[in-house]
Amino acid sequence: MSTKSKRKLLWSVVLAALLVTWLPYFGIFNSASMVMGLPQPLAVMIASNVVLTICVILIYPLYFKPFIRKLEEKPLHEEGVK
């Protein structure tokens, strides 16, 4: 899987998880039932926040590590040059 397709997949998962966090406000996943001892809206929020946290951890190597490598190869300014 190429880096570009990994990025697209990751951002689509982020957008889907963000959409799921808003569903209880619109009456979806907003019943009074319990899921593992938690009210359903809270369980949905916690699950989507876990997914978003994992996505944030995965964003680091996809975006910031290549950026740091490029900066090491070609710094923004040279030492001693004014």
KEKELO-22710 format. One record per residue: x, y, z of N, C-alpha, C, O in turn; residue number from 1; residue in three letters. Coordinates in steps of 0.2 Angstrom, whole numbers, m for minus. Layout:
ROVEX     n_u     n_v     n_w    ca_u    ca_v    ca_w     c_u     c_v     c_w     o_u     o_v     o_w    nr   rest
ROVEX       X       Y       Z       X       Y       Z       X       Y       Z       X       Y       Z   NUM    Ala
...
***
This chain:
ROVEX     n_u     n_v     n_w    ca_u    ca_v    ca_w     c_u     c_v     c_w     o_u     o_v     o_w    nr   rest
ROVEX       4      m6       0       0       0       0       5       6       0       9       7       4     1    Met
ROVEX       3      11      m5       7      17      m5       6      22       1       1      21       4     2    Ser
ROVEX      10      26       2       9      31       7       3      36       6       0      37      10     3    Thr
ROVEX       2      37      m1      m4      41      m2     m10      38      m1     m15      41       2     4    Lys
ROVEX     m11      31      m2     m17      28      m1     m18      27       7     m23      27       9     5    Ser
ROVEX     m12      26      10     m12      26      18     m15      32      21     m19      32      25     6    Lys
ROVEX     m13      38      18     m15      44      21     m22      45      19     m26      47      24     7    Arg
ROVEX     m25      43      13     m32      44      12     m36      39      16     m41      41      19     8    Lys
ROVEX     m34      33      17     m37      29      22     m38      31      29     m43      31      32     9    Leu
ROVEX     m32      34      31     m32      37      38     m36      43      39     m40      43      44    10    Leu
ROVEX     m36      47      34     m41      53      35     m48      51      34     m52      54      37    11    Trp
ROVEX     m50      46      30     m57      44      29     m59      41      36     m65      42      38    12    Ser
ROVEX     m54      37      39     m56      34      46     m57      40      51     m62      40      55    13    Val
ROVEX     m53      45      51     m54      51      55     m60      54      54     m64      56      59    14    Val
ROVEX     m62      56      48     m68      59      46     m74      55      49     m79      57      51    15    Leu
ROVEX     m74      48      48     m79      44      50     m80      44      57     m86      44      60    16    Ala
ROVEX     m74      44      61     m75      44      68     m78      50      71     m81      50      76    17    Ala
ROVEX     m76      56      67     m78      62      69     m86      63      68     m90      65      72    18    Leu
ROVEX     m88      60      63     m95      59      61     m99      55      66    m104      57      69    19    Leu
ROVEX     m96      50      68     m99      45      74    m100      49      80    m105      48      84    20    Val
ROVEX     m95      54      82     m96      57      88    m101      62      88    m104      64      93    21    Thr
ROVEX    m104      64      82    m109      69      82    m116      65      81    m121      69      82    22    Trp
ROVEX    m116      59      80    m123      55      79    m127      56      85    m133      56      84    23    Leu
ROVEX    m125      55      91    m130      55      97    m133      62      97    m139      62     100    24    Pro
ROVEX    m130      67      95    m134      74      95    m140      74      90    m144      78      91    25    Tyr
ROVEX    m139      70      85    m145      69      80    m150      64      82    m154      62      78    26    Phe
ROVEX    m149      61      87    m154      55      89    m152      48      87    m156      44      89    27    Gly
ROVEX    m146      48      84    m144      41      82    m139      39      88    m135      43      90    28    Ile
ROVEX    m139      32      90    m135      30      95    m137      34     102    m132      35     106    29    Phe
ROVEX    m143      36     103    m145      40     108    m150      36     112    m155      40     115    30    Asn
ROVEX    m150      30     113    m155      26     117    m153      25     124    m147      27     126    31    Ser
ROVEX    m158      23     128    m156      23     135    m153      16     137    m152      14     143    32    Ala
ROVEX    m151      12     132    m148       5     133    m141       6     136    m138      11     135    33    Ser
ROVEX    m139       1     139    m132       1     142    m128      m4     138    m130      m9     135    34    Met
ROVEX    m122      m2     137    m117      m5     133    m111      m6     138    m107      m1     139    35    Val
ROVEX    m109     m12     140    m104     m14     144    m104     m10     151     m99      m7     153    36    Met
ROVEX    m110      m8     153    m111      m4     159    m111       3     158    m111       7     163    37    Gly
ROVEX    m110       5     152    m111      13     151    m117      14     147    m119      10     143    38    Leu
ROVEX    m119      20     147    m125      22     143    m122      22     135    m117      24     134    39    Pro
ROVEX    m127      20     131    m125      20     124    m121      26     121    m116      25     118    40    Gln
ROVEX    m124      32     122    m120      38     119    m113      38     122    m109      40     118    41    Pro
ROVEX    m112      37     128    m105      38     131    m101      32     128     m95      33     127    42    Leu
ROVEX    m103      26     127    m100      21     125     m98      22     117     m92      21     115    43    Ala
ROVEX    m102      25     114    m100      27     107     m95      32     107     m90      32     103    44    Val
ROVEX     m96      37     111     m91      43     111     m84      40     113     m79      42     110    45    Met
ROVEX     m84      36     118     m77      33     120     m74      29     115     m68      29     114    46    Ile
ROVEX     m78      25     111     m75      20     106     m73      25     100     m67      23      98    47    Ala
ROVEX     m76      30      98     m74      34      93     m68      38      95     m63      40      91    48    Ser
ROVEX     m67      40     102     m61      44     104     m55      39     104     m50      41     103    49    Asn
ROVEX     m56      33     105     m51      28     105     m48      27      98     m42      27      97    50    Val
ROVEX     m53      27      93     m51      27      86     m47      33      84     m42      33      81    51    Val
ROVEX     m50      39      86     m46      45      85     m39      46      88     m35      48      85    52    Leu
ROVEX     m38      43      94     m32      43      97     m27      39      93     m21      40      92    53    Thr
ROVEX     m29      33      91     m25      28      87     m23      32      80     m18      31      78    54    Ile
ROVEX     m28      35      77     m27      39      71     m21      44      72     m17      45      68    55    Cys
ROVEX     m22      48      77     m17      53      79     m10      50      80      m5      53      77    56    Val
ROVEX      m9      44      83      m3      41      84       0      39      77       6      39      76    57    Ile
ROVEX      m5      37      72      m3      34      66      m1      40      61       3      39      56    58    Leu
ROVEX      m4      46      62      m2      52      58       5      54      59       8      56      54    59    Ile
ROVEX       8      53      65      15      55      66      20      53      61      23      56      58    60    Tyr
ROVEX      20      46      60      25      43      55      24      45      48      28      45      44    61    Pro
ROVEX      17      46      46      15      47      39      17      54      37      18      56      31    62    Leu
ROVEX      17      59      42      18      66      40      24      69      43      28      72      39    63    Tyr
ROVEX      25      68      49      31      72      52      38      69      51      43      72      51    64    Phe
ROVEX      38      62      51      45      59      50      48      61      43      53      63      43    65    Lys
ROVEX      44      61      38      46      63      31      48      70      31      53      72      28    66    Pro
ROVEX      44      74      35      46      81      35      53      83      39      57      87      37    67    Phe
ROVEX      54      79      44      60      80      48      66      77      44      71      80      44    68    Ile
ROVEX      65      72      40      70      69      36      72      74      30      78      75      29    69    Arg
ROVEX      67      78      27      69      83      22      72      89      25      77      92      22    70    Lys
ROVEX      70      91      32      74      96      35      81      94      37      85      99      36    71    Leu
ROVEX      82      88      38      89      86      40      93      86      33      99      88      34    72    Glu
ROVEX      90      84      28      94      84      21      95      92      19     101      93      17    73    Glu
ROVEX      90      96      20      91     103      17      88     107      23      82     109      23    74    Lys
ROVEX      92     110      27      90     114      33      87     121      30      89     123      24    75    Pro
ROVEX      83     124      34      80     130      32      85     136      31      85     140      27    76    Leu
ROVEX      90     136      36      96     140      36     102     137      37     102     132      41    77    His
ROVEX     108     139      34     114     136      35     117     139      42     116     145      43    78    Glu
ROVEX     121     135      45     125     138      51     130     143      49     134     141      44    79    Glu
ROVEX     131     148      52     136     153      51     135     158      45     139     162      43    80    Gly
ROVEX     130     157      41     128     161      35     123     166      37     118     165      41    81    Val
ROVEX     125     172      36     120     178      38     117     181      32     113     186      33    82    Lys
***
